[in-house]
């Protein structure tokens, strides 16, 4: 099985203050391409970070190499992050952003939420 690790620099800004940063960090991803928003969601889930707000990604490079560990579950990961302090949206506007994937929303008070539609 071939893994697709991505090497990147990041800064995670926490909504309750402070930040976490790394250079040349490596994380396995499910495919050979990933957006910065998806990578931020993978990072937050993989590291089990609470109160994560804005995430800055830089110097992203996908590498192909032999698999070293099991991939994290990707079902239900957010495909987009919206900070309501920067972009005030109504609930219906949030739900219209993406009908197939959850959206990670950082509220004005700093709390982070996942918003998704129920498909019946």
C-alpha positions in Angstrom: 0.0 0.0 0.0 1.4 3.4 -0.9 0.9 6.3 1.5 0.9 9.9 0.5 2.4 11.9 3.3 2.5 15.6 3.0 5.3 17.7 4.4 4.3 21.2 5.4 4.8 24.1 7.9 1.8 25.1 9.9 0.5 27.5 12.6 -2.7 26.6 14.5 -4.1 29.6 16.3 -6.3 28.6 19.3 -9.5 30.4 20.0 -8.7 30.5 23.7 -5.3 32.1 23.1 -1.9 30.8 22.0 -0.7 28.9 19.0 1.1 25.7 17.9 3.5 25.7 15.0 5.8 23.2 13.3 8.2 23.1 10.3 8.6 20.2 8.0 5.7 18.4 9.7 4.6 15.2 8.0 1.1 13.7 7.9 -0.4 10.9 5.9 -3.3 11.8 3.6 -5.7 9.6 1.7 -4.8 10.7 -1.8 -2.1 12.5 -3.8 -3.7 15.9 -3.6 -5.2 18.0 -0.7 -6.4 21.6 -0.3 -5.1 23.7 2.6 -8.6 23.6 4.2 -8.7 19.8 4.0 -5.1 19.5 5.4 -6.1 21.8 8.3 -9.0 19.5 9.1 -6.8 16.4 8.9 -4.2 18.0 11.2 -6.8 19.1 13.8 -8.4 15.6 13.8 -5.1 13.7 13.8 -3.7 15.7 16.7 -7.1 15.9 18.5 -6.8 19.6 18.9 -9.5 21.4 20.8 -10.3 25.1 20.4 -8.5 25.2 17.1 -9.2 28.4 15.2 -7.4 29.8 12.1 -4.8 27.4 10.6 -2.0 28.7 8.4 -0.4 26.2 6.0 2.8 26.9 4.1 5.4 25.0 2.0 3.1 22.0 1.3 4.7 19.1 -0.6 3.0 15.7 -1.2 5.5 12.8 -1.1 5.0 9.2 -2.3 6.7 6.6 -0.1 5.9 3.2 1.5 3.1 3.2 4.1 4.2 3.5 7.8 0.9 3.6 9.7 -2.9 3.4 9.2 -4.6 6.4 7.8 -7.0 8.4 9.9 -10.8 8.2 9.2 -11.6 10.9 6.6 -15.4 10.5 6.5 -17.1 13.6 7.7 -14.0 15.8 7.7 -14.6 19.5 6.9 -13.7 20.6 3.4 -13.8 24.3 4.3 -13.3 26.5 7.4 -15.3 29.7 7.9 -14.5 32.3 10.6 -17.7 34.2 11.4 -15.7 37.1 12.8 -14.3 37.6 9.2 -17.4 36.5 7.3 -20.7 36.8 9.1 -23.1 34.3 7.6 -26.6 33.1 8.5 -27.3 29.4 9.2 -28.9 29.0 5.8 -25.8 30.6 4.1 -23.5 28.3 6.0 -25.5 25.2 4.9 -25.5 26.4 1.3 -21.7 26.5 1.2 -21.4 22.8 0.7 -24.2 20.3 0.6 -22.0 17.2 0.6 -19.3 17.8 3.2 -19.3 19.4 6.6 -18.0 22.9 7.1 -15.9 23.8 10.1 -17.1 27.1 11.6 -15.2 29.3 14.1 -17.8 31.4 15.9 -17.2 35.0 17.0 -16.7 33.8 20.6 -13.9 31.5 19.4 -15.8 28.2 19.7 -15.3 25.8 16.8 -18.3 23.8 15.3 -18.9 21.4 12.5 -22.0 22.2 10.3 -23.4 19.7 7.9 -26.7 18.8 6.2 -28.5 15.6 6.9 -29.1 13.7 3.7 -32.3 11.6 3.8 
